[in-house]
Amino acid sequence: MQSKLIVIAIGGNSLIEDPKHVSIESQYEAARKTAAHIARLIKAGHRVVIAHGNGPQVGFVLLRAEYSRPILHSVPLDTCVADTQGAIGYQLQMALKNELAKIGIADANVATVVTQVEVSDDDPSFSKPTKPIGSFMSAEEAERRTVDDGWICTEDAGRGYRRVVASPRPKAIVEIETVKALLAHRVVVIAAGGGGIPVVRGADGMLSGREAVIDKDLAAALMAKALDADLFVISTAVEKVYLNWGKPDQRALETITVAEAEAYINEGHFAPGSMLPKVEAIVDFVRSTGNMGLITDPANLYGALYEGKGTTVVN
């Protein structure tokens, strides 16, 4: 197969195999397993850019900030995203270097780009935030945070109250030329982690951060389009996308067109907080570029290219 430029988006939850036993060591081991599959693609001659989620990890940063609130300053959400970009990028860098060395590519270069992603202050999500983050609170705590800190809190499925923040659509990858320069020198790049650090460009051209989170899959699709990637892959918890998921008549999708994917979206086959944004991101990429999109799980990243695994989306 001819060498391809592949953008792979992996979920933040894929770095946590057991939510009840979370540690840095266990997160590294999860990263290592995913890196081993990506390393096979690199050995096959493909250039790779990796985006990753950070939802659970941002939650941990916010929780630590809560516990230390009496003695330390608070951490703005854009800084939380930056912190997790560095920490997860470090784990993926190490894991990729180690896994590539195991298969005979000891001289591979891997770099993490702490990535800003431009959004708009006019995005409707800023006036009506809906993205839940952080830990659960009682009604009393939520009320106190609303008064003292200006948080917007909402009840979450009967489990308590959570802070909700804006999740604006990404407009531009600020460091895209840096990513291109690294790719030109055959560097494996980790970028747009957690959807990127949300920033707004003022009328004077200056950037400033915003308290928001950006959907990782939408940001990865935007980056894939900007790079004119040959292939955009979203790695998730299942090998294929299914219709009627969880029902007796569930059916795996193998190769579908953009038109078919949009019809399935309109029929309500994909859950809003789960598969829907992934399918929408893939459809956006394929429609915009004419190139191919894939959805699969980490274990089938290589097989999706060479063994017919996963769900392929084409024009």
C-alpha positions as CSV (number, residue, x, y, z in Angstrom):
1,M,0.0,0.0,0.0
2,Q,1.2,3.5,-0.9
3,S,2.4,5.6,2.0
4,K,-0.5,7.6,3.5
5,L,-0.8,10.6,5.8
6,I,-3.1,9.3,8.5
7,V,-4.7,11.4,11.3
8,I,-5.8,9.2,14.2
9,A,-8.1,10.4,17.0
10,I,-8.0,8.3,20.2
11,G,-10.4,8.8,23.1
12,G,-9.4,10.0,26.6
13,N,-11.2,7.0,28.0
14,S,-9.1,4.7,25.9
15,L,-6.2,5.6,28.3
16,I,-8.2,4.3,31.2
17,E,-8.9,0.6,31.1
18,D,-10.4,0.3,34.6
19,P,-12.1,3.4,35.9
20,K,-12.0,2.0,39.5
21,H,-8.2,1.6,39.4
22,V,-6.8,4.7,37.8
23,S,-3.1,5.5,38.1
24,I,-0.3,7.0,36.0
25,E,1.1,3.6,35.5
26,S,-2.2,2.1,34.3
27,Q,-2.7,5.0,31.9
28,Y,0.8,4.5,30.5
29,E,0.0,0.8,30.0
30,A,-3.2,1.7,28.1
31,A,-1.3,4.2,26.0
32,R,1.4,1.6,25.3
33,K,-1.2,-0.9,24.0
34,T,-2.6,1.7,21.6
35,A,0.9,2.8,20.6
36,A,1.8,-0.7,19.6
37,H,-1.0,-0.8,17.0
38,I,0.0,2.7,15.7
39,A,3.6,1.6,15.5
40,R,2.7,-1.1,13.0
41,L,1.2,1.6,10.7
42,I,4.4,3.7,11.0
43,K,6.6,0.6,10.2
44,A,4.4,0.1,7.1
45,G,5.6,3.5,5.9
46,H,2.7,5.8,6.8
47,R,3.1,9.2,8.3
48,V,0.9,9.6,11.4
49,V,-0.6,12.5,13.4
50,I,-2.3,11.6,16.6
51,A,-5.1,13.6,18.4
52,H,-6.4,12.4,21.7
53,G,-9.2,13.0,24.1
54,N,-8.7,14.2,27.7
55,G,-12.2,14.2,29.3
56,P,-11.3,12.0,32.3
57,Q,-7.9,13.6,32.8
58,V,-9.3,17.1,32.8
59,G,-11.7,15.9,35.4
60,F,-8.8,14.7,37.6
61,V,-7.0,18.0,37.3
62,L,-10.2,19.9,38.3
63,L,-10.7,17.5,41.2
64,R,-7.2,18.1,42.5
65,A,-7.8,21.8,42.2
66,E,-11.0,21.4,44.3
67,Y,-9.2,19.5,47.1
68,S,-6.4,22.1,47.2
69,R,-8.8,25.1,46.9
70,P,-8.0,26.4,50.5
71,I,-4.3,26.7,49.8
72,L,-3.7,27.0,46.1
73,H,-5.1,29.1,43.2
74,S,-7.8,27.8,40.9
75,V,-6.9,26.4,37.5
76,P,-8.6,27.9,34.4
77,L,-10.1,25.4,32.1
78,D,-7.9,26.4,29.1
79,T,-4.9,25.7,31.3
80,C,-6.3,22.3,32.4
81,V,-6.4,21.4,28.7
82,A,-2.8,22.5,28.2
83,D,-1.7,20.6,31.3
84,T,-3.3,17.4,30.0
85,Q,-1.9,17.9,26.5
86,G,1.5,17.8,27.9
87,A,1.0,14.9,30.3
88,I,-0.8,12.6,27.9
89,G,1.5,13.7,25.1
90,Y,4.5,12.6,27.2
91,Q,2.9,9.2,27.8
92,L,2.2,8.7,24.2
93,Q,5.6,9.9,23.1
94,M,7.3,7.5,25.4
95,A,5.0,4.6,24.5
96,L,5.5,5.2,20.8
97,K,9.3,5.5,21.0
98,N,9.4,2.3,23.0
99,E,7.0,0.3,20.8
100,L,8.8,1.5,17.6
101,A,12.2,0.5,19.1
102,K,10.7,-3.0,19.7
103,I,10.0,-3.4,16.0
104,G,13.3,-2.1,14.8
105,I,12.7,1.6,14.4
106,A,14.8,3.0,17.2
107,D,15.6,6.3,15.5
108,A,11.9,7.4,15.1
109,N,11.2,11.0,16.2
110,V,8.0,11.7,18.1
111,A,6.9,15.2,19.2
112,T,3.9,16.6,21.1
113,V,2.7,20.1,20.0
114,V,0.8,21.9,22.7
115,T,-2.0,23.1,20.4
116,Q,-4.3,26.1,20.5
117,V,-7.5,25.9,18.5
118,E,-9.3,29.0,17.5
119,V,-13.0,29.4,18.4
120,S,-15.5,32.3,18.2
121,D,-17.0,34.3,21.0
122,D,-20.1,34.4,18.9
123,D,-20.5,30.6,19.2
124,P,-23.9,29.8,20.6
125,S,-22.5,27.4,23.1
126,F,-21.0,30.3,25.1
127,S,-24.5,31.7,25.8
128,K,-26.0,28.2,26.5
129,P,-23.2,25.9,27.8
130,T,-24.1,22.2,27.9
131,K,-20.9,20.2,28.3
132,P,-20.6,18.6,31.7
133,I,-17.1,18.5,33.3
134,G,-15.6,17.7,36.7
135,S,-17.1,15.9,39.7
136,F,-20.7,15.6,40.9
137,M,-22.0,18.1,43.5
138,S,-25.0,18.4,45.8
139,A,-27.7,21.0,45.1
140,E,-26.3,23.1,47.9
141,E,-22.7,23.0,46.5
142,A,-23.9,23.8,43.0
143,E,-25.8,26.8,44.4
144,R,-22.7,28.0,46.3
145,R,-20.5,27.6,43.2
146,T,-23.0,29.5,41.1
147,V,-23.0,32.4,43.5
148,D,-19.3,32.4,44.5
149,D,-17.6,31.4,41.2
150,G,-20.1,32.2,38.5
151,W,-20.4,28.6,37.5
152,I,-23.3,27.3,35.5
153,C,-24.4,24.0,37.1
154,T,-27.1,21.5,36.0
155,E,-28.6,18.3,37.3
156,D,-27.1,15.3,35.5
157,A,-29.3,12.3,35.0
158,G,-30.3,12.0,38.7
159,R,-26.7,11.6,39.8
160,G,-26.2,15.0,41.2
161,Y,-25.2,18.4,39.8
162,R,-22.2,19.1,37.5
163,R,-20.6,22.2,36.1
164,V,-21.4,22.8,32.5
165,V,-19.2,24.8,30.1
166,A,-19.3,25.9,26.5
167,S,-18.1,23.5,23.8
168,P,-17.6,25.8,20.7
169,R,-17.0,24.5,17.2
170,P,-13.3,24.6,16.2
171,K,-12.5,27.2,13.5
172,A,-8.7,26.9,13.0
173,I,-5.7,25.0,14.3
174,V,-3.3,27.7,15.4
175,E,-0.1,25.5,15.2
176,I,-1.0,23.8,11.9
177,E,2.1,25.0,10.1
178,T,4.2,23.6,13.0
179,V,2.5,20.3,12.5
180,K,3.2,20.4,8.7
181,A,6.9,21.3,9.3
182,L,7.3,18.3,11.6
183,L,5.6,15.9,9.2
184,A,7.9,17.1,6.4
185,H,10.8,15.8,8.5
186,R,9.0,12.4,9.1
187,V,8.2,13.2,12.8
188,V,5.3,11.4,14.3
189,V,3.2,14.2,15.7
190,I,0.8,14.3,18.7
191,A,-1.4,17.5,18.4
192,A,-4.8,19.0,19.2
193,G,-5.0,17.0,22.4
194,G,-8.4,17.2,24.1
195,G,-9.7,19.1,21.1
196,G,-7.1,21.8,21.6
197,I,-6.8,24.8,23.9
198,P,-9.7,27.1,23.1
199,V,-8.6,30.6,22.1
200,V,-10.2,33.6,20.5
201,R,-8.3,35.9,18.1
202,G,-9.1,39.5,18.8
203,A,-9.5,42.3,16.3
204,D,-5.8,43.2,16.9
205,G,-4.8,39.6,16.1
206,M,-3.9,38.8,19.7
207,L,-5.0,35.4,21.1
208,S,-6.7,34.9,24.5
209,G,-7.9,31.7,26.2
210,R,-11.5,30.8,27.0
211,E,-13.1,28.6,29.6
212,A,-14.4,25.9,27.3
213,V,-13.7,22.5,25.9
214,I,-13.7,21.6,22.2
215,D,-15.0,18.3,20.9
216,K,-11.9,16.1,20.2
217,D,-13.3,14.5,17.1
218,L,-14.4,17.7,15.5
219,A,-11.0,19.3,16.2
220,A,-9.2,16.2,14.8
221,A,-11.4,16.3,11.7
222,L,-10.5,20.0,11.2
223,M,-6.8,19.2,11.5
224,A,-7.1,16.3,9.1
225,K,-8.7,18.6,6.6
226,A,-6.1,21.3,7.0
227,L,-3.4,18.6,6.5
228,D,-5.3,17.1,3.5
229,A,-4.8,13.8,5.2
230,D,-5.3,10.7,3.0
231,L,-7.2,8.9,5.9
232,F,-8.9,10.1,9.1
233,V,-9.4,7.4,11.7
234,I,-11.4,7.7,14.9
235,S,-10.4,5.1,17.5
236,T,-13.2,4.2,19.9
237,A,-14.5,1.4,22.1
238,V,-15.9,-0.9,19.4
239,E,-14.5,-2.4,16.2
240,K,-17.3,-1.2,14.0
241,V,-20.2,1.2,14.0
242,Y,-23.6,-0.5,14.5
243,L,-27.2,0.2,13.7
244,N,-29.7,-0.6,16.4
245,W,-26.9,-0.8,18.9
246,G,-27.6,-3.0,21.9
247,K,-30.8,-4.5,20.4
248,P,-31.3,-8.0,19.2
249,D,-31.3,-6.8,15.5
250,Q,-28.1,-4.8,15.8
251,R,-26.1,-4.8,12.6
252,A,-22.4,-3.9,12.0
253,L,-21.6,-1.4,9.2
254,E,-18.6,-2.2,7.0
255,T,-18.4,0.3,4.2
256,I,-20.9,3.1,3.9
257,T,-21.2,6.3,1.9
258,V,-21.6,9.8,3.3
259,A,-25.2,9.8,2.1
260,E,-25.9,6.6,3.9
261,A,-24.2,7.8,7.1
262,E,-26.3,11.0,7.0
263,A,-29.5,9.0,6.6
264,Y,-28.5,6.8,9.6
265,I,-27.8,10.0,11.6
266,N,-31.3,11.4,10.7
267,E,-32.9,8.1,11.7
268,G,-31.4,8.5,15.2
269,H,-29.2,5.4,15.2
270,F,-26.2,7.1,17.0
271,A,-26.2,8.3,20.6
272,P,-25.5,12.0,20.9
273,G,-22.8,11.6,23.6
274,S,-21.2,8.6,22.1
275,M,-21.1,7.6,18.4
276,L,-22.9,10.5,16.9
277,P,-20.1,13.1,17.1
278,K,-17.7,10.5,15.7
279,V,-19.8,9.7,12.7
280,E,-20.5,13.5,12.1
281,A,-16.7,14.2,12.3
282,I,-15.9,11.4,9.8
283,V,-18.7,12.6,7.4
284,D,-17.4,16.2,7.6
285,F,-13.9,15.0,6.7
286,V,-14.9,12.7,3.8
287,R,-17.3,15.2,2.3
288,S,-14.8,18.0,2.5
289,T,-11.7,16.1,1.1
290,G,-13.1,13.2,-0.9
291,N,-10.7,11.0,1.1
292,M,-11.6,8.0,3.3
293,G,-12.7,7.9,6.9
294,L,-12.5,4.9,9.4
295,I,-14.0,4.2,12.8
296,T,-12.6,1.3,14.7
297,D,-11.1,0.3,18.0
298,P,-7.3,0.5,18.9
299,A,-6.7,-3.2,18.4
300,N,-7.9,-3.0,14.8
301,L,-6.1,0.2,13.7
302,Y,-3.7,-1.8,11.5
303,G,-6.4,-4.3,10.5
304,A,-8.7,-1.5,9.3
305,L,-6.2,-0.7,6.6
306,Y,-5.1,-4.2,5.6
307,E,-7.7,-6.7,6.8
308,G,-11.0,-5.1,6.3
309,K,-11.7,-4.3,9.9
310,G,-13.7,-1.4,11.2
311,T,-16.3,0.8,9.5
312,T,-15.2,2.7,6.4
313,V,-16.9,5.9,5.2
314,V,-16.5,7.0,1.6
315,N,-18.0,9.6,-0.7
